[in-house]
Amino acid sequence: MARGLVEKGVDCKRLVPVGFANTKPVAENATPEGKAKNCRMAFVNAALRDRPIGGLPVDGDGKLAGDPCAKK
């Protein structure tokens, strides 16, 4: 998804793709419905004018999910 945004003109340096895997589920993974709810993507403003918002780490304490500036 980050590459798609870059292809549309978003500066790759402004994106930090992060994965949370099973660390921040919104539903139980025991059912197909729960798994579907946990398979999600969100866009969050993590910094404004190069300063983190809300005192949280910009990556939300997740695992980096690739480099949006890397060429295919």
PQR file of N, CA, C, O and H, with PARSE charges and radii, in Angstrom:
ATOM      1  N   MET A   1       0.814  -1.188   0.000 -0.4000 1.5000
ATOM      2  CA  MET A   1       0.000   0.000   0.000 -0.0000 2.0000
ATOM      3  C   MET A   1       0.860   1.255   0.000  0.5500 1.7000
ATOM      4  O   MET A   1       0.520   2.236  -0.662 -0.5500 1.4000
ATOM      5  N   ALA A   2       1.981   1.239   0.740 -0.4000 1.5000
ATOM      6  CA  ALA A   2       2.851   2.408   0.778 -0.0000 2.0000
ATOM      7  C   ALA A   2       3.393   2.708  -0.614  0.5500 1.7000
ATOM      8  O   ALA A   2       3.470   3.870  -1.012 -0.5500 1.4000
ATOM      9  H   ALA A   2       2.257   0.443   1.278  0.4000 1.0000
ATOM     10  N   ARG A   3       3.767   1.672  -1.357 -0.4000 1.5000
ATOM     11  CA  ARG A   3       4.289   1.894  -2.714 -0.0000 2.0000
ATOM     12  C   ARG A   3       3.234   2.543  -3.601  0.5500 1.7000
ATOM     13  O   ARG A   3       3.554   3.389  -4.436 -0.5500 1.4000
ATOM     14  H   ARG A   3       3.704   0.728  -1.035  0.4000 1.0000
ATOM     15  N   GLY A   4       1.990   2.152  -3.420 -0.4000 1.5000
ATOM     16  CA  GLY A   4       0.909   2.766  -4.191 -0.0000 2.0000
ATOM     17  C   GLY A   4       0.782   4.246  -3.905  0.5500 1.7000
ATOM     18  O   GLY A   4       0.538   5.040  -4.813 -0.5500 1.4000
ATOM     19  H   GLY A   4       1.731   1.465  -2.741  0.4000 1.0000
ATOM     20  N   LEU A   5       0.947   4.620  -2.645 -0.4000 1.5000
ATOM     21  CA  LEU A   5       0.892   6.036  -2.286 -0.0000 2.0000
ATOM     22  C   LEU A   5       2.070   6.793  -2.897  0.5500 1.7000
ATOM     23  O   LEU A   5       1.915   7.914  -3.383 -0.5500 1.4000
ATOM     24  H   LEU A   5       1.146   3.975  -1.908  0.4000 1.0000
ATOM     25  N   VAL A   6       3.245   6.172  -2.866 -0.4000 1.5000
ATOM     26  CA  VAL A   6       4.428   6.795  -3.460 -0.0000 2.0000
ATOM     27  C   VAL A   6       4.223   6.975  -4.963  0.5500 1.7000
ATOM     28  O   VAL A   6       4.583   8.013  -5.518 -0.5500 1.4000
ATOM     29  H   VAL A   6       3.371   5.262  -2.471  0.4000 1.0000
ATOM     30  N   GLU A   7       3.646   5.968  -5.622 -0.4000 1.5000
ATOM     31  CA  GLU A   7       3.373   6.061  -7.052 -0.0000 2.0000
ATOM     32  C   GLU A   7       2.402   7.189  -7.373  0.5500 1.7000
ATOM     33  O   GLU A   7       2.430   7.742  -8.472 -0.5500 1.4000
ATOM     34  H   GLU A   7       3.354   5.125  -5.171  0.4000 1.0000
ATOM     35  N   LYS A   8       1.547   7.531  -6.420 -0.4000 1.5000
ATOM     36  CA  LYS A   8       0.583   8.615  -6.612 -0.0000 2.0000
ATOM     37  C   LYS A   8       1.148   9.972  -6.215  0.5500 1.7000
ATOM     38  O   LYS A   8       0.448  10.982  -6.288 -0.5500 1.4000
ATOM     39  H   LYS A   8       1.524   7.082  -5.527  0.4000 1.0000
ATOM     40  N   GLY A   9       2.442  10.002  -5.784 -0.4000 1.5000
ATOM     41  CA  GLY A   9       3.082  11.285  -5.526 -0.0000 2.0000
ATOM     42  C   GLY A   9       3.383  11.611  -4.073  0.5500 1.7000
ATOM     43  O   GLY A   9       3.951  12.666  -3.794 -0.5500 1.4000
ATOM     44  H   GLY A   9       3.010   9.182  -5.724  0.4000 1.0000
ATOM     45  N   VAL A  10       3.020  10.735  -3.132 -0.4000 1.5000
ATOM     46  CA  VAL A  10       3.329  10.990  -1.718 -0.0000 2.0000
ATOM     47  C   VAL A  10       4.823  10.754  -1.508  0.5500 1.7000
ATOM     48  O   VAL A  10       5.361   9.743  -1.959 -0.5500 1.4000
ATOM     49  H   VAL A  10       2.558   9.877  -3.359  0.4000 1.0000
ATOM     50  N   ASP A  11       5.485  11.674  -0.833 -0.4000 1.5000
ATOM     51  CA  ASP A  11       6.916  11.540  -0.549 -0.0000 2.0000
ATOM     52  C   ASP A  11       7.137  10.333   0.358  0.5500 1.7000
ATOM     53  O   ASP A  11       6.573  10.259   1.450 -0.5500 1.4000
ATOM     54  H   ASP A  11       5.048  12.495  -0.467  0.4000 1.0000
ATOM     55  N   CYS A  12       7.960   9.388  -0.096 -0.4000 1.5000
ATOM     56  CA  CYS A  12       8.176   8.153   0.653 -0.0000 2.0000
ATOM     57  C   CYS A  12       8.751   8.411   2.041  0.5500 1.7000
ATOM     58  O   CYS A  12       8.561   7.598   2.946 -0.5500 1.4000
ATOM     59  H   CYS A  12       8.418   9.448  -0.982  0.4000 1.0000
ATOM     60  N   LYS A  13       9.445   9.517   2.221 -0.4000 1.5000
ATOM     61  CA  LYS A  13      10.040   9.829   3.527 -0.0000 2.0000
ATOM     62  C   LYS A  13       8.989  10.205   4.561  0.5500 1.7000
ATOM     63  O   LYS A  13       9.287  10.280   5.753 -0.5500 1.4000
ATOM     64  H   LYS A  13       9.600  10.177   1.486  0.4000 1.0000
ATOM     65  N   ARG A  14       7.764  10.442   4.111 -0.4000 1.5000
ATOM     66  CA  ARG A  14       6.681  10.798   5.031 -0.0000 2.0000
ATOM     67  C   ARG A  14       5.910   9.577   5.519  0.5500 1.7000
ATOM     68  O   ARG A  14       5.007   9.700   6.347 -0.5500 1.4000
ATOM     69  H   ARG A  14       7.522  10.381   3.142  0.4000 1.0000
ATOM     70  N   LEU A  15       6.269   8.381   5.000 -0.4000 1.5000
ATOM     71  CA  LEU A  15       5.536   7.162   5.334 -0.0000 2.0000
ATOM     72  C   LEU A  15       6.371   6.245   6.206  0.5500 1.7000
ATOM     73  O   LEU A  15       7.569   6.077   5.979 -0.5500 1.4000
ATOM     74  H   LEU A  15       7.003   8.281   4.328  0.4000 1.0000
ATOM     75  N   VAL A  16       5.735   5.654   7.201 -0.4000 1.5000
ATOM     76  CA  VAL A  16       6.373   4.654   8.063 -0.0000 2.0000
ATOM     77  C   VAL A  16       5.427   3.460   8.128  0.5500 1.7000
ATOM     78  O   VAL A  16       4.561   3.407   9.001 -0.5500 1.4000
ATOM     79  H   VAL A  16       4.761   5.790   7.386  0.4000 1.0000
ATOM     80  N   PRO A  17       5.583   2.492   7.207 -0.5600 1.5000
ATOM     81  CA  PRO A  17       4.698   1.321   7.253  0.2800 2.0000
ATOM     82  C   PRO A  17       5.059   0.433   8.442  0.5500 1.7000
ATOM     83  O   PRO A  17       6.211   0.030   8.605 -0.5500 1.4000
ATOM     84  N   VAL A  18       4.065   0.139   9.262 -0.4000 1.5000
ATOM     85  CA  VAL A  18       4.281  -0.634  10.487 -0.0000 2.0000
ATOM     86  C   VAL A  18       3.258  -1.755  10.555  0.5500 1.7000
ATOM     87  O   VAL A  18       2.084  -1.554  10.244 -0.5500 1.4000
ATOM     88  H   VAL A  18       3.130   0.467   9.130  0.4000 1.0000
ATOM     89  N   GLY A  19       3.704  -2.933  10.960 -0.4000 1.5000
ATOM     90  CA  GLY A  19       2.810  -4.071  11.158 -0.0000 2.0000
ATOM     91  C   GLY A  19       2.696  -4.400  12.638  0.5500 1.7000
ATOM     92  O   GLY A  19       3.673  -4.302  13.380 -0.5500 1.4000
ATOM     93  H   GLY A  19       4.658  -3.096  11.213  0.4000 1.0000
ATOM     94  N   PHE A  20       1.513  -4.785  13.061 -0.4000 1.5000
ATOM     95  CA  PHE A  20       1.293  -5.127  14.462 -0.0000 2.0000
ATOM     96  C   PHE A  20       0.977  -6.600  14.661  0.5500 1.7000
ATOM     97  O   PHE A  20       0.884  -7.072  15.794 -0.5500 1.4000
ATOM     98  H   PHE A  20       0.719  -4.864  12.459  0.4000 1.0000
ATOM     99  N   ALA A  21       0.813  -7.329  13.557 -0.4000 1.5000
ATOM    100  CA  ALA A  21       0.558  -8.774  13.626 -0.0000 2.0000
ATOM    101  C   ALA A  21      -0.464  -9.084  14.716  0.5500 1.7000
ATOM    102  O   ALA A  21      -1.567  -8.538  14.699 -0.5500 1.4000
ATOM    103  H   ALA A  21       0.889  -6.945  12.637  0.4000 1.0000
ATOM    104  N   ASN A  22      -0.119  -9.939  15.646 -0.4000 1.5000
ATOM    105  CA  ASN A  22      -1.055 -10.331  16.709 -0.0000 2.0000
ATOM    106  C   ASN A  22      -0.926  -9.479  17.959  0.5500 1.7000
ATOM    107  O   ASN A  22      -1.559  -9.784  18.970 -0.5500 1.4000
ATOM    108  H   ASN A  22       0.777 -10.383  15.659  0.4000 1.0000
ATOM    109  N   THR A  23      -0.128  -8.422  17.924 -0.4000 1.5000
ATOM    110  CA  THR A  23       0.107  -7.645  19.138 -0.0000 2.0000
ATOM    111  C   THR A  23      -1.011  -6.667  19.459  0.5500 1.7000
ATOM    112  O   THR A  23      -1.171  -6.281  20.617 -0.5500 1.4000
ATOM    113  H   THR A  23       0.386  -8.174  17.103  0.4000 1.0000
ATOM    114  N   LYS A  24      -1.796  -6.253  18.454 -0.4000 1.5000
ATOM    115  CA  LYS A  24      -2.873  -5.294  18.705 -0.0000 2.0000
ATOM    116  C   LYS A  24      -4.144  -5.694  17.959  0.5500 1.7000
ATOM    117  O   LYS A  24      -4.627  -4.933  17.120 -0.5500 1.4000
ATOM    118  H   LYS A  24      -1.666  -6.566  17.514  0.4000 1.0000
ATOM    119  N   PRO A  25      -4.694  -6.877  18.250 -0.5600 1.5000
ATOM    120  CA  PRO A  25      -5.926  -7.282  17.566  0.2800 2.0000
ATOM    121  C   PRO A  25      -7.127  -6.463  18.046  0.5500 1.7000
ATOM    122  O   PRO A  25      -7.150  -5.979  19.177 -0.5500 1.4000
ATOM    123  N   VAL A  26      -8.119  -6.318  17.171 -0.4000 1.5000
ATOM    124  CA  VAL A  26      -9.361  -5.649  17.552 -0.0000 2.0000
ATOM    125  C   VAL A  26     -10.477  -6.662  17.767  0.5500 1.7000
ATOM    126  O   VAL A  26     -11.565  -6.309  18.221 -0.5500 1.4000
ATOM    127  H   VAL A  26      -8.100  -6.711  16.252  0.4000 1.0000
ATOM    128  N   ALA A  27     -10.203  -7.929  17.437 -0.4000 1.5000
ATOM    129  CA  ALA A  27     -11.189  -9.000  17.594 -0.0000 2.0000
ATOM    130  C   ALA A  27     -10.449 -10.307  17.868  0.5500 1.7000
ATOM    131  O   ALA A  27      -9.231 -10.390  17.705 -0.5500 1.4000
ATOM    132  H   ALA A  27      -9.319  -8.216  17.067  0.4000 1.0000
ATOM    133  N   GLU A  28     -11.200 -11.324  18.284 -0.4000 1.5000
ATOM    134  CA  GLU A  28     -10.610 -12.645  18.519 -0.0000 2.0000
ATOM    135  C   GLU A  28     -10.226 -13.270  17.182  0.5500 1.7000
ATOM    136  O   GLU A  28     -10.925 -13.084  16.187 -0.5500 1.4000
ATOM    137  H   GLU A  28     -12.189 -11.257  18.416  0.4000 1.0000
ATOM    138  N   ASN A  29      -9.127 -14.004  17.153 -0.4000 1.5000
ATOM    139  CA  ASN A  29      -8.696 -14.677  15.931 -0.0000 2.0000
ATOM    140  C   ASN A  29      -9.262 -16.093  15.809  0.5500 1.7000
ATOM    141  O   ASN A  29      -8.865 -16.839  14.914 -0.5500 1.4000
ATOM    142  H   ASN A  29      -8.559 -14.155  17.962  0.4000 1.0000
ATOM    143  N   ALA A  30     -10.179 -16.468  16.694 -0.4000 1.5000
ATOM    144  CA  ALA A  30     -10.717 -17.824  16.716 -0.0000 2.0000
ATOM    145  C   ALA A  30     -11.757 -18.071  15.621  0.5500 1.7000
ATOM    146  O   ALA A  30     -12.064 -19.223  15.313 -0.5500 1.4000
ATOM    147  H   ALA A  30     -10.502 -15.862  17.421  0.4000 1.0000
ATOM    148  N   THR A  31     -12.294 -17.015  15.037 -0.4000 1.5000
ATOM    149  CA  THR A  31     -13.322 -17.169  14.002 -0.0000 2.0000
ATOM    150  C   THR A  31     -12.883 -16.464  12.721  0.5500 1.7000
ATOM    151  O   THR A  31     -12.057 -15.553  12.768 -0.5500 1.4000
ATOM    152  H   THR A  31     -12.044 -16.079  15.287  0.4000 1.0000
ATOM    153  N   PRO A  32     -13.427 -16.876  11.585 -0.5600 1.5000
ATOM    154  CA  PRO A  32     -13.104 -16.180  10.328  0.2800 2.0000
ATOM    155  C   PRO A  32     -13.491 -14.695  10.388  0.5500 1.7000
ATOM    156  O   PRO A  32     -12.793 -13.848   9.830 -0.5500 1.4000
ATOM    157  N   GLU A  33     -14.590 -14.387  11.058 -0.4000 1.5000
ATOM    158  CA  GLU A  33     -15.033 -12.997  11.171 -0.0000 2.0000
ATOM    159  C   GLU A  33     -14.023 -12.169  11.960  0.5500 1.7000
ATOM    160  O   GLU A  33     -13.697 -11.045  11.580 -0.5500 1.4000
ATOM    161  H   GLU A  33     -15.157 -15.075  11.511  0.4000 1.0000
ATOM    162  N   GLY A  34     -13.532 -12.738  13.063 -0.4000 1.5000
ATOM    163  CA  GLY A  34     -12.537 -12.044  13.879 -0.0000 2.0000
ATOM    164  C   GLY A  34     -11.242 -11.836  13.123  0.5500 1.7000
ATOM    165  O   GLY A  34     -10.636 -10.766  13.189 -0.5500 1.4000
ATOM    166  H   GLY A  34     -13.797 -13.651  13.372  0.4000 1.0000
ATOM    167  N   LYS A  35     -10.817 -12.873  12.400 -0.4000 1.5000
ATOM    168  CA  LYS A  35      -9.594 -12.750  11.603 -0.0000 2.0000
ATOM    169  C   LYS A  35      -9.752 -11.668  10.544  0.5500 1.7000
ATOM    170  O   LYS A  35      -8.818 -10.909  10.286 -0.5500 1.4000
ATOM    171  H   LYS A  35     -11.309 -13.742  12.347  0.4000 1.0000
ATOM    172  N   ALA A  36     -10.929 -11.592   9.930 -0.4000 1.5000
ATOM    173  CA  ALA A  36     -11.177 -10.570   8.910 -0.0000 2.0000
ATOM    174  C   ALA A  36     -11.084  -9.171   9.513  0.5500 1.7000
ATOM    175  O   ALA A  36     -10.557  -8.256   8.880 -0.5500 1.4000
ATOM    176  H   ALA A  36     -11.688 -12.208  10.139  0.4000 1.0000
ATOM    177  N   LYS A  37     -11.592  -9.002  10.731 -0.4000 1.5000
ATOM    178  CA  LYS A  37     -11.513  -7.694  11.391 -0.0000 2.0000
ATOM    179  C   LYS A  37     -10.073  -7.323  11.718  0.5500 1.7000
ATOM    180  O   LYS A  37      -9.715  -6.145  11.699 -0.5500 1.4000
ATOM    181  H   LYS A  37     -12.020  -9.745  11.245  0.4000 1.0000
ATOM    182  N   ASN A  38      -9.250  -8.314  12.017 -0.4000 1.5000
ATOM    183  CA  ASN A  38      -7.861  -8.044  12.370 -0.0000 2.0000
ATOM    184  C   ASN A  38      -6.977  -7.824  11.148  0.5500 1.7000
ATOM    185  O   ASN A  38      -5.857  -7.327  11.273 -0.5500 1.4000
ATOM    186  H   ASN A  38      -9.541  -9.271  12.032  0.4000 1.0000
ATOM    187  N   CYS A  39      -7.466  -8.187   9.982 -0.4000 1.5000
ATOM    188  CA  CYS A  39      -6.728  -7.966   8.734 -0.0000 2.0000
ATOM    189  C   CYS A  39      -7.118  -6.582   8.228  0.5500 1.7000
ATOM    190  O   CYS A  39      -8.052  -6.437   7.439 -0.5500 1.4000
ATOM    191  H   CYS A  39      -8.375  -8.590   9.880  0.4000 1.0000
ATOM    192  N   ARG A  40      -6.403  -5.585   8.684 -0.4000 1.5000
ATOM    193  CA  ARG A  40      -6.804  -4.216   8.400 -0.0000 2.0000
ATOM    194  C   ARG A  40      -5.586  -3.337   8.152  0.5500 1.7000
ATOM    195  O   ARG A  40      -4.452  -3.714   8.444 -0.5500 1.4000
ATOM    196  H   ARG A  40      -5.644  -5.703   9.325  0.4000 1.0000
ATOM    197  N   MET A  41      -5.848  -2.177   7.616 -0.4000 1.5000
ATOM    198  CA  MET A  41      -4.817  -1.184   7.395 -0.0000 2.0000
ATOM    199  C   MET A  41      -5.375   0.144   7.872  0.5500 1.7000
ATOM    200  O   MET A  41      -6.546   0.454   7.651 -0.5500 1.4000
ATOM    201  H   MET A  41      -6.770  -1.871   7.378  0.4000 1.0000
ATOM    202  N   ALA A  42      -4.540   0.916   8.522 -0.4000 1.5000
ATOM    203  CA  ALA A  42      -4.962   2.234   8.989 -0.0000 2.0000
ATOM    204  C   ALA A  42      -3.889   3.248   8.656  0.5500 1.7000
ATOM    205  O   ALA A  42      -2.697   2.943   8.673 -0.5500 1.4000
ATOM    206  H   ALA A  42      -3.589   0.665   8.702  0.4000 1.0000
ATOM    207  N   PHE A  43      -4.319   4.437   8.359 -0.4000 1.5000
ATOM    208  CA  PHE A  43      -3.394   5.542   8.141 -0.0000 2.0000
ATOM    209  C   PHE A  43      -3.544   6.476   9.327  0.5500 1.7000
ATOM    210  O   PHE A  43      -4.636   6.965   9.616 -0.5500 1.4000
ATOM    211  H   PHE A  43      -5.288   4.685   8.345  0.4000 1.0000
ATOM    212  N   VAL A  44      -2.433   6.717  10.010 -0.4000 1.5000
ATOM    213  CA  VAL A  44      -2.461   7.500  11.235 -0.0000 2.0000
ATOM    214  C   VAL A  44      -1.448   8.628  11.135  0.5500 1.7000
ATOM    215  O   VAL A  44      -0.305   8.408  10.735 -0.5500 1.4000
ATOM    216  H   VAL A  44      -1.546   6.320   9.776  0.4000 1.0000
ATOM    217  N   ASN A  45      -1.857   9.816  11.493 -0.4000 1.5000
ATOM    218  CA  ASN A  45      -0.901  10.914  11.586 -0.0000 2.0000
ATOM    219  C   ASN A  45      -0.095  10.711  12.861  0.5500 1.7000
ATOM    220  O   ASN A  45      -0.622  10.834  13.966 -0.5500 1.4000
ATOM    221  H   ASN A  45      -2.785   9.995  11.818  0.4000 1.0000
ATOM    222  N   ALA A  46       1.182  10.401  12.697 -0.4000 1.5000
ATOM    223  CA  ALA A  46       2.034  10.111  13.842 -0.0000 2.0000
ATOM    224  C   ALA A  46       2.919  11.282  14.218  0.5500 1.7000
ATOM    225  O   ALA A  46       3.454  11.325  15.326 -0.5500 1.4000
ATOM    226  H   ALA A  46       1.610  10.301  11.799  0.4000 1.0000
ATOM    227  N   ALA A  47       3.080  12.229  13.315 -0.4000 1.5000
ATOM    228  CA  ALA A  47       3.928  13.385  13.589 -0.0000 2.0000
ATOM    229  C   ALA A  47       3.384  14.584  12.832  0.5500 1.7000
ATOM    230  O   ALA A  47       2.781  14.457  11.766 -0.5500 1.4000
ATOM    231  H   ALA A  47       2.646  12.194  12.415  0.4000 1.0000
ATOM    232  N   LEU A  48       3.613  15.731  13.408 -0.4000 1.5000
ATOM    233  CA  LEU A  48       3.219  16.989  12.791 -0.0000 2.0000
ATOM    234  C   LEU A  48       4.402  17.930  12.899  0.5500 1.7000
ATOM    235  O   LEU A  48       4.927  18.168  13.987 -0.5500 1.4000
ATOM    236  H   LEU A  48       4.102  15.834  14.274  0.4000 1.0000
ATOM    237  N   ARG A  49       4.811  18.456  11.774 -0.4000 1.5000
ATOM    238  CA  ARG A  49       5.988  19.340  11.727 -0.0000 2.0000
ATOM    239  C   ARG A  49       7.199  18.677  12.369  0.5500 1.7000
ATOM    240  O   ARG A  49       7.928  19.291  13.148 -0.5500 1.4000
ATOM    241  H   ARG A  49       4.385  18.262  10.890  0.4000 1.0000
ATOM    242  N   ASP A  50       7.392  17.405  12.022 -0.4000 1.5000
ATOM    243  CA  ASP A  50       8.530  16.600  12.484 -0.0000 2.0000
ATOM    244  C   ASP A  50       8.544  16.354  13.994  0.5500 1.7000
ATOM    245  O   ASP A  50       9.594  16.039  14.554 -0.5500 1.4000
ATOM    246  H   ASP A  50       6.799  16.907  11.389  0.4000 1.0000
ATOM    247  N   ARG A  51       7.401  16.493  14.656 -0.4000 1.5000
ATOM    248  CA  ARG A  51       7.312  16.201  16.087 -0.0000 2.0000
ATOM    249  C   ARG A  51       6.254  15.133  16.315  0.5500 1.7000
ATOM    250  O   ARG A  51       5.138  15.253  15.809 -0.5500 1.4000
ATOM    251  H   ARG A  51       6.548  16.749  14.200  0.4000 1.0000
ATOM    252  N   PRO A  52       6.588  14.074  17.080 -0.5600 1.5000
ATOM    253  CA  PRO A  52       5.606  13.025  17.355  0.2800 2.0000
ATOM    254  C   PRO A  52       4.358  13.592  18.033  0.5500 1.7000
ATOM    255  O   PRO A  52       4.449  14.495  18.865 -0.5500 1.4000
ATOM    256  N   ILE A  53       3.215  13.060  17.675 -0.4000 1.5000
ATOM    257  CA  ILE A  53       1.946  13.484  18.256 -0.0000 2.0000
ATOM    258  C   ILE A  53       1.645  12.620  19.472  0.5500 1.7000
ATOM    259  O   ILE A  53       1.785  11.398  19.408 -0.5500 1.4000
ATOM    260  H   ILE A  53       3.141  12.327  16.999  0.4000 1.0000
ATOM    261  N   GLY A  54       1.240  13.222  20.560 -0.4000 1.5000
ATOM    262  CA  GLY A  54       0.811  12.493  21.750 -0.0000 2.0000
ATOM    263  C   GLY A  54       1.929  11.828  22.533  0.5500 1.7000
ATOM    264  O   GLY A  54       1.652  11.007  23.406 -0.5500 1.4000
ATOM    265  H   GLY A  54       1.126  14.214  20.612  0.4000 1.0000
ATOM    266  N   GLY A  55       3.165  12.151  22.252 -0.4000 1.5000
ATOM    267  CA  GLY A  55       4.276  11.587  22.997 -0.0000 2.0000
ATOM    268  C   GLY A  55       4.557  10.126  22.705  0.5500 1.7000
ATOM    269  O   GLY A  55       5.362   9.504  23.398 -0.5500 1.4000
ATOM    270  H   GLY A  55       3.390  12.818  21.542  0.4000 1.0000
ATOM    271  N   LEU A  56       3.910   9.565  21.694 -0.4000 1.5000
ATOM    272  CA  LEU A  56       4.110   8.163  21.334 -0.0000 2.0000
ATOM    273  C   LEU A  56       5.200   8.037  20.286  0.5500 1.7000
ATOM    274  O   LEU A  56       5.468   8.993  19.558 -0.5500 1.4000
ATOM    275  H   LEU A  56       3.256  10.070  21.131  0.4000 1.0000
ATOM    276  N   PRO A  57       5.840   6.865  20.197 -0.5600 1.5000
ATOM    277  CA  PRO A  57       6.810   6.686  19.123  0.2800 2.0000
ATOM    278  C   PRO A  57       6.116   6.754  17.769  0.5500 1.7000
ATOM    279  O   PRO A  57       4.970   6.324  17.634 -0.5500 1.4000
ATOM    280  N   VAL A  58       6.795   7.287  16.779 -0.4000 1.5000
ATOM    281  CA  VAL A  58       6.199   7.454  15.453 -0.0000 2.0000
ATOM    282  C   VAL A  58       5.779   6.111  14.865  0.5500 1.7000
ATOM    283  O   VAL A  58       4.807   6.048  14.113 -0.5500 1.4000
ATOM    284  H   VAL A  58       7.725   7.637  16.888  0.4000 1.0000
ATOM    285  N   ASP A  59       6.496   5.033  15.194 -0.4000 1.5000
ATOM    286  CA  ASP A  59       6.146   3.714  14.659 -0.0000 2.0000
ATOM    287  C   ASP A  59       5.077   3.010  15.485  0.5500 1.7000
ATOM    288  O   ASP A  59       4.727   1.873  15.170 -0.5500 1.4000
ATOM    289  H   ASP A  59       7.287   5.083  15.805  0.4000 1.0000
ATOM    290  N   GLY A  60       4.549   3.638  16.522 -0.4000 1.5000
ATOM    291  CA  GLY A  60       3.493   3.044  17.335 -0.0000 2.0000
ATOM    292  C   GLY A  60       3.920   1.790  18.073  0.5500 1.7000
ATOM    293  O   GLY A  60       3.073   1.000  18.490 -0.5500 1.4000
ATOM    294  H   GLY A  60       4.833   4.562  16.777  0.4000 1.0000
ATOM    295  N   ASP A  61       5.221   1.597  18.241 -0.4000 1.5000
ATOM    296  CA  ASP A  61       5.777   0.398  18.879 -0.0000 2.0000
ATOM    297  C   ASP A  61       5.507  -0.862  18.083  0.5500 1.7000
ATOM    298  O   ASP A  61       5.461  -1.955  18.647 -0.5500 1.4000
ATOM    299  H   ASP A  61       5.909   2.239  17.902  0.4000 1.0000
ATOM    300  N   GLY A  62       5.327  -0.724  16.784 -0.4000 1.5000
ATOM    301  CA  GLY A  62       5.115  -1.880  15.916 -0.0000 2.0000
ATOM    302  C   GLY A  62       6.408  -2.285  15.232  0.5500 1.7000
ATOM    303  O   GLY A  62       7.473  -1.723  15.487 -0.5500 1.4000
ATOM    304  H   GLY A  62       5.365   0.164  16.326  0.4000 1.0000
ATOM    305  N   LYS A  63       6.291  -3.268  14.363 -0.4000 1.5000
ATOM    306  CA  LYS A  63       7.447  -3.775  13.604 -0.0000 2.0000
ATOM    307  C   LYS A  63       7.424  -3.117  12.221  0.5500 1.7000
ATOM    308  O   LYS A  63       6.415  -3.179  11.519 -0.5500 1.4000
ATOM    309  H   LYS A  63       5.426  -3.725  14.156  0.4000 1.0000
ATOM    310  N   LEU A  64       8.533  -2.489  11.835 -0.4000 1.5000
ATOM    311  CA  LEU A  64       8.596  -1.865  10.527 -0.0000 2.0000
ATOM    312  C   LEU A  64       8.291  -2.894   9.445  0.5500 1.7000
ATOM    313  O   LEU A  64       8.817  -4.007   9.459 -0.5500 1.4000
ATOM    314  H   LEU A  64       9.353  -2.439  12.406  0.4000 1.0000
ATOM    315  N   ALA A  65       7.442  -2.506   8.523 -0.4000 1.5000
ATOM    316  CA  ALA A  65       6.970  -3.420   7.476 -0.0000 2.0000
ATOM    317  C   ALA A  65       7.481  -3.012   6.110  0.5500 1.7000
ATOM    318  O   ALA A  65       6.707  -2.907   5.158 -0.5500 1.4000
ATOM    319  H   ALA A  65       7.015  -1.602   8.512  0.4000 1.0000
ATOM    320  N   GLY A  66       8.761  -2.786   6.012 -0.4000 1.5000
ATOM    321  CA  GLY A  66       9.349  -2.440   4.727 -0.0000 2.0000
ATOM    322  C   GLY A  66       9.750  -0.985   4.638  0.5500 1.7000
ATOM    323  O   GLY A  66       9.440  -0.176   5.512 -0.5500 1.4000
ATOM    324  H   GLY A  66       9.389  -2.871   6.785  0.4000 1.0000
ATOM    325  N   ASP A  67      10.443  -0.675   3.566 -0.4000 1.5000
ATOM    326  CA  ASP A  67      10.927   0.663   3.303 -0.0000 2.0000
ATOM    327  C   ASP A  67      10.194   1.223   2.087  0.5500 1.7000
ATOM    328  O   ASP A  67      10.415   0.758   0.969 -0.5500 1.4000
ATOM    329  H   ASP A  67      10.694  -1.333   2.856  0.4000 1.0000
ATOM    330  N   PRO A  68       9.328   2.212   2.289 -0.5600 1.5000
ATOM    331  CA  PRO A  68       8.565   2.738   1.154  0.2800 2.0000
ATOM    332  C   PRO A  68       9.434   3.464   0.133  0.5500 1.7000
ATOM    333  O   PRO A  68       8.972   3.742  -0.974 -0.5500 1.4000
ATOM    334  N   CYS A  69      10.689   3.779   0.481 -0.4000 1.5000
ATOM    335  CA  CYS A  69      11.585   4.459  -0.453 -0.0000 2.0000
ATOM    336  C   CYS A  69      12.399   3.460  -1.284  0.5500 1.7000
ATOM    337  O   CYS A  69      13.064   3.853  -2.243 -0.5500 1.4000
ATOM    338  H   CYS A  69      11.064   3.553   1.380  0.4000 1.0000
ATOM    339  N   ALA A  70      12.352   2.167  -0.920 -0.4000 1.5000
ATOM    340  CA  ALA A  70      13.118   1.155  -1.662 -0.0000 2.0000
ATOM    341  C   ALA A  70      12.503   0.947  -3.038  0.5500 1.7000
ATOM    342  O   ALA A  70      11.281   0.894  -3.183 -0.5500 1.4000
ATOM    343  H   ALA A  70      11.812   1.848  -0.141  0.4000 1.0000
ATOM    344  N   LYS A  71      13.346   0.832  -4.028 -0.4000 1.5000
ATOM    345  CA  LYS A  71      12.870   0.578  -5.393 -0.0000 2.0000
ATOM    346  C   LYS A  71      12.579  -0.902  -5.542  0.5500 1.7000
ATOM    347  O   LYS A  71      13.229  -1.737  -4.913 -0.5500 1.4000
ATOM    348  H   LYS A  71      14.338   0.875  -3.910  0.4000 1.0000
ATOM    349  N   LYS A  72      11.602  -1.227  -6.374 -0.4000 1.5000
ATOM    350  CA  LYS A  72      11.219  -2.633  -6.611 -0.0000 2.0000
ATOM    351  C   LYS A  72      12.360  -3.415  -7.192  0.5500 1.7000
ATOM    352  O   LYS A  72      12.219  -4.609  -7.454 -0.5500 1.4000
ATOM    353  H   LYS A  72      11.074  -0.549  -6.885  0.4000 1.0000
TER
END
